[in-house]
Amino acid sequence: MRALVVARFSDPEALELRELPSPEPGPGQVLVAVAAMGVNYPDLMVIAGTYQNLATPPFVPGKELAGVVTAVGTGVTTFKPGDRVSAELERGAFAEEVVVAAHHCYRLPESMSFDDAAAIGLAYQSAYFALVDRGGFRAGETVLVTGATGGVGIAALHLVKALGGRALAGIGTAAKRDYAVRHGADGIIDLAAPDLRNALRDQVFKLSGDHGADIVLDMVGGKVFEAALRALAWCGRLVVVGFTSGEIPSVRANYLLVKNISVIGLQWSDYRDRDPARVAEVQKQIFALYEAGKIPSPVTARFPLARYGEAFDLVRKRQVLGKVILTRAP
């Protein structure tokens, strides 16, 4: 079977598409014939060796997939060969066959394609945990999503609307405005505005009737984080999801005190490893929203596995609107 291999930490151009032996499932594991794989910004960090949780090369990267169970290990009673599943894992998804712990697999709704299943995984899990578990979202609240047209950003817009909130989309270029509106944004925040420190706050307060954002889901970091902090409402919550700007910000504790605001972090993989039952529960809710028509397909680009370079290039250049996937098809 074919798989992408990180032989050394570098750019995606250094990845190698190799023929590897087919794996066999051990106790508590299932073997999945992969049909589609989600491509995420953290994959670039894993490949470059800058991610917080790394393996020693050579290894297969990739954090989410969808496909068909072809074999199960001893002790597995929840799945059988022929079951359609999606799965989340720390690494190893960019391959035609993958062994996954059974409790990290989720049975797909009949109406869901493999492409959508590979896209409605990590991004939607991250957005849901950021919004609900970490942000404490309540229906009717105003949520600012920065980096709103990326994978997690689009997922957050969909979930805010599906759960009864008001979504403000922070975007860096005017070309992304229409896409954000089509995917649920009630208002647009220009993250490229001059004097962003004041401009972001002014835009949010204007669009929220001088209330401010109850929650900010920040994917960007840097100056955007610092400006978004000032746009929070009284007792607002800012959830740190990532740093696509490459700049890790700091916060002055006295500012948190003055406005009774909170800054909260999300490391979703900790939930996957520490509380898989909660993750499975959330995935069921996400699938239910999809079946109810409240989550449209986020897939905007798909490439066969052999054209992985083009997929990673879109993500690296921040040209992604929605989600990019790789498929098994040659």
Buried (B, 14 or more C-beta within 10 A) or exposed (E): BBBBBBEEBEEBEEBEEBEBEEBEBEEEBBBBBBBBBBBBBBBBBBBBEEBEEBBEEEBBBBBBBBBBBBBBBEEBEEBEEEBBBBBBBBBBBBBBBBBBBBBBBBBBBEEBBBBBBBBBBBBBBBBBBBBBBBBBBEEEBBBBBBBBBBBBBBBBBBBBBBBEBBBBBBBBEEEBBEBBBEBBBBBBBBBEEEEBEEBBBBBBBEBBEEBBBBBBBBBBBBBBBBBBBBBBBEEBBBBBBBBBBEEEBEBEEEBBEEBEBBBBEBBBBEBBBEEBEEBBEBBEBBBEBBEEEBBBBBBBBBBEBEEBEBBBBBBBEBEBBBBBBBBBEE
